[in-house]
Amino acid sequence: MDIKELGEFGLIERIRDAMGPAPEGVLGIGDDCAILPQREGMETLVTTDMLVEGTHFLREDIPAHRLGWKSAAVNFSDIAAMGGRPTGSFLSLGLPRGLDSEWMDAFVAGYRECSDYCGAPLLGGDTTTSPSGICINVTVLGECRRGCSRLRSSAVPGDLVCVTGPLGDSGGGLQVILKGVERDAAAGALVERHYRPVPRVREGQALAATEGVHAMMDISDGIASDLRHILKASKAGAEISTKDIPLSEEMRLVCARHGWDALELALTGGEDYELLFTMAPGSEPPVPYYVIGRITDGQDIVWLGADRDYLGYRHF
């Protein structure tokens, strides 16, 4: 069935039914506004992000279910980066005429899967017709204890620079897609990392609760770009050991096979959605992590073991 046949309210009802009821005490989809009760001693976190067909995804390649998951995941990741817990989301869609309702059902199923994984229901949103491609806008609400959110401005000289997982898999997956290379097990794993990033919500909360963890953010544009946001906000510099950048075995294999620069992809590829954080030496966070450098009194990044500078993704 064409979504035009459903109409706006039919589409909204279809999404509401697919997502299930709102939690007890919360008014979700169906009124002009969602209503969420406040809790004493907590701070509300709000983030929003947009995905545009042709810029952030290729509809002919990404399955609708994966796009639904990723649309939610990239926003939940922002809440994770603050050390917060996501509490609900709002989804707005610009959809071209002729889009099949089965595509929409699969998209919503993926969105719900990620929402359930992060414990954050869909509470509302909007739908409209798009004159060309699909446009997806997601807003996520979250919460953390007052004064406990982790900010980009909190890095201290002497801090260790750390990440929660291997880097570059998503960038490698994008290269597999754009260059049309064969998707064997290794290449397919990279594509899966690109299309289905896992927001590190539990890790973010554990890090925020760890004494000595200071600045934190998620890796969306590559650490060559994202680390600079921390350094600018904290008025500090960093030394990064390129030999300590964690790479997955799939990343090493695919890059070696096709002659791609694995280090460059790891530092600049973006969309890994691992957490980048700084912490005092001797801190003991209860999550897996890799130490890749340290914060200095300098002004920029020194790439130890490399003879060039690296720049991450730029949106404009």
PyMOL commands that set and color helices and strands:
alter all, ss='L'
color gray80, all
select helices_A, chain A and resi 3-19+64-81+101-118+152-154+169-179+185-195+201-208+223-234+242-244+249-258+262-268
alter helices_A, ss='H'
color red, helices_A
select strands_A, chain A and resi 42-52+85-96+122-130+135-145+160-163+213-218+237-241+275-279+290-296+301-304
alter strands_A, ss='S'
color yellow, strands_A
deselect
rebuild
show_as cartoon
